[in-house]
Amino acid sequence: MKIQYFPEDDILYIDLAEKNSVESEEVASGIVVDFDENGFPVGIEISNASKIISLEQLEISNFPLADLILKKAA
């Protein structure tokens, strides 16, 4: 799983699986879920993210992480 923020567009994208999206559905205003060929969600896009969620804080609880990679934009 990968979480990316694109400040120039104020979009947060949560990549749930490294699969291609074949269909997308807006499930709420500004929130789009991408689905694979089997109908499983593979990504979530949140437009106007800074107005909807707190981008300053990320908390992960009881998550079985094998690796944690932190990257800062250049």
Backbone bond lengths (Angstrom), bond angles and torsions (degrees), N, CA, C in turn:
res aa  C-N    CA-C-N  psi(-1)  N-CA   C-N-CA  omega(-1)  CA-C   N-CA-C  phi
1 M - - - 1.440 - - 1.520 107.99 -
2 K 1.329 115.58 140.92 1.453 121.50 -178.78 1.533 108.23 -134.89
3 I 1.328 116.05 135.14 1.455 121.36 176.79 1.518 107.17 -115.45
4 Q 1.331 116.46 123.98 1.456 121.19 -178.48 1.528 109.80 -126.78
5 Y 1.333 115.17 140.49 1.457 120.29 175.03 1.516 108.54 -117.67
6 F 1.316 116.54 132.34 1.455 123.45 179.33 1.525 107.95 -113.33
7 P 1.353 117.27 93.29 1.466 120.84 -172.93 1.526 113.81 -62.26
8 E 1.339 117.59 -32.66 1.468 119.41 -178.43 1.524 112.06 -63.55
9 D 1.325 116.68 -26.23 1.471 121.84 179.15 1.526 112.38 -112.17
10 D 1.343 116.78 -5.36 1.470 123.37 -175.67 1.528 111.53 53.81
11 I 1.338 114.37 49.51 1.466 121.56 -179.46 1.523 109.31 -119.79
12 L 1.324 116.03 133.46 1.461 122.34 172.57 1.525 106.56 -108.10
13 Y 1.339 116.00 128.67 1.457 119.42 178.16 1.519 109.26 -121.50
14 I 1.314 115.70 127.57 1.458 122.44 177.33 1.526 106.91 -107.65
15 D 1.326 115.24 109.26 1.458 121.84 -179.22 1.529 107.13 -89.38
16 L 1.315 117.22 106.62 1.461 122.30 -174.79 1.524 113.18 -81.76
17 A 1.320 116.47 -31.02 1.463 121.08 -177.66 1.513 108.55 -151.83
18 E 1.308 116.25 147.25 1.458 120.36 178.96 1.524 109.68 -84.46
19 K 1.330 113.90 66.38 1.461 121.97 178.26 1.517 107.73 -130.37
20 N 1.325 115.66 156.55 1.454 120.21 177.30 1.509 111.47 -74.90
21 S 1.299 115.02 143.12 1.457 121.34 174.84 1.520 108.89 -87.54
22 V 1.329 116.52 134.06 1.464 120.53 177.15 1.518 111.82 -115.07
23 E 1.330 115.85 -11.12 1.468 120.20 -179.28 1.520 108.53 -153.45
24 S 1.319 116.03 146.24 1.457 122.02 177.99 1.515 109.18 -131.82
25 E 1.330 115.28 146.86 1.464 120.00 179.45 1.522 109.40 -140.20
26 E 1.342 115.93 128.62 1.456 120.10 175.00 1.529 107.30 -79.19
27 V 1.325 116.12 111.71 1.461 121.34 -175.35 1.527 112.51 -92.12
28 A 1.320 116.63 -18.19 1.465 123.86 174.36 1.523 105.39 -156.96
29 S 1.296 116.90 167.65 1.455 120.26 -178.52 1.526 110.58 -57.95
30 G 1.343 116.47 116.40 1.450 122.02 178.30 1.515 115.64 80.45
31 I 1.323 117.79 6.12 1.471 121.04 179.40 1.532 108.70 -121.68
32 V 1.341 114.61 116.65 1.459 121.17 -176.23 1.525 108.98 -117.82
33 V 1.325 116.08 132.43 1.459 121.92 176.15 1.522 107.90 -107.09
34 D 1.340 115.50 129.63 1.463 121.43 176.70 1.528 109.03 -97.14
35 F 1.334 115.83 139.97 1.462 122.17 -177.40 1.527 110.89 -121.36
36 D 1.344 116.87 149.51 1.460 121.35 175.56 1.526 110.07 -86.45
37 E 1.322 115.66 -174.59 1.469 121.02 -177.09 1.519 113.65 -64.57
38 N 1.335 117.75 -18.30 1.464 121.57 178.66 1.527 112.84 -98.68
39 G 1.329 116.77 4.29 1.454 120.31 178.41 1.517 114.65 85.74
40 F 1.338 117.00 9.70 1.462 120.66 179.13 1.527 109.83 -89.34
41 P 1.328 117.81 141.30 1.466 119.83 179.15 1.525 110.92 -68.02
42 V 1.348 115.37 134.21 1.462 120.95 179.05 1.529 111.78 -120.07
43 G 1.328 117.31 -10.89 1.456 119.98 180.00 1.515 112.14 -166.93
44 I 1.326 114.79 156.22 1.459 121.88 177.90 1.522 107.70 -133.07
45 E 1.323 116.90 125.96 1.459 122.09 178.07 1.522 108.86 -111.66
46 I 1.332 115.57 130.21 1.461 120.96 178.93 1.520 108.04 -119.24
47 S 1.328 116.63 111.25 1.455 122.24 176.62 1.519 109.69 -81.76
48 N 1.339 116.02 152.94 1.472 121.26 -177.25 1.523 110.48 54.27
49 A 1.320 115.21 41.91 1.468 122.01 -172.34 1.522 113.11 -57.14
50 S 1.321 117.90 -39.94 1.465 119.94 -176.76 1.523 112.47 -66.92
51 K 1.321 117.06 -18.79 1.468 121.20 178.20 1.531 111.95 -90.71
52 I 1.354 116.68 -16.14 1.458 121.08 -175.03 1.526 112.37 -103.72
53 I 1.334 116.42 -40.45 1.462 120.18 -175.54 1.525 110.43 -127.63
54 S 1.313 116.12 162.86 1.457 122.06 177.15 1.525 108.61 -85.59
55 L 1.323 116.29 108.73 1.454 120.96 -178.81 1.524 112.29 -84.10
56 E 1.313 116.93 -10.88 1.459 121.14 -176.95 1.528 112.78 -79.26
57 Q 1.310 117.60 -14.71 1.461 120.41 -175.05 1.532 109.93 -134.59
58 L 1.330 114.73 132.87 1.461 121.03 175.10 1.516 107.46 -131.10
59 E 1.300 116.06 123.33 1.465 120.78 -179.98 1.517 108.66 -121.75
60 I 1.327 115.64 131.76 1.458 121.76 177.20 1.521 107.13 -121.42
61 S 1.323 116.24 121.58 1.464 120.63 -177.69 1.516 110.75 -121.02
62 N 1.320 116.42 135.42 1.465 122.77 173.94 1.522 112.99 50.63
63 F 1.314 115.44 42.38 1.453 120.95 -177.21 1.525 108.75 -107.25
64 P 1.327 118.36 125.10 1.471 120.94 -175.83 1.528 112.52 -76.50
65 L 1.319 116.94 74.50 1.460 121.55 -178.41 1.525 111.79 -80.23
66 A 1.295 115.82 130.94 1.461 120.44 171.74 1.526 108.71 -90.48
67 D 1.347 115.68 -37.05 1.454 122.06 179.00 1.528 109.08 -139.98
68 L 1.312 114.70 144.83 1.459 121.00 173.90 1.512 106.45 -127.30
69 I 1.333 115.90 118.79 1.467 121.33 -178.29 1.516 107.44 -117.01
70 L 1.307 116.11 119.85 1.462 121.80 177.48 1.513 108.49 -106.25
71 K 1.318 116.32 127.81 1.459 121.22 179.14 1.526 108.83 -127.22
72 K 1.300 115.47 138.23 1.459 121.07 176.56 1.518 107.73 -110.84
73 A 1.317 115.80 135.49 1.445 120.37 179.85 1.519 110.67 -61.13
74 A 1.303 115.51 145.31 1.478 120.91 -179.42 1.503 112.06 -72.81
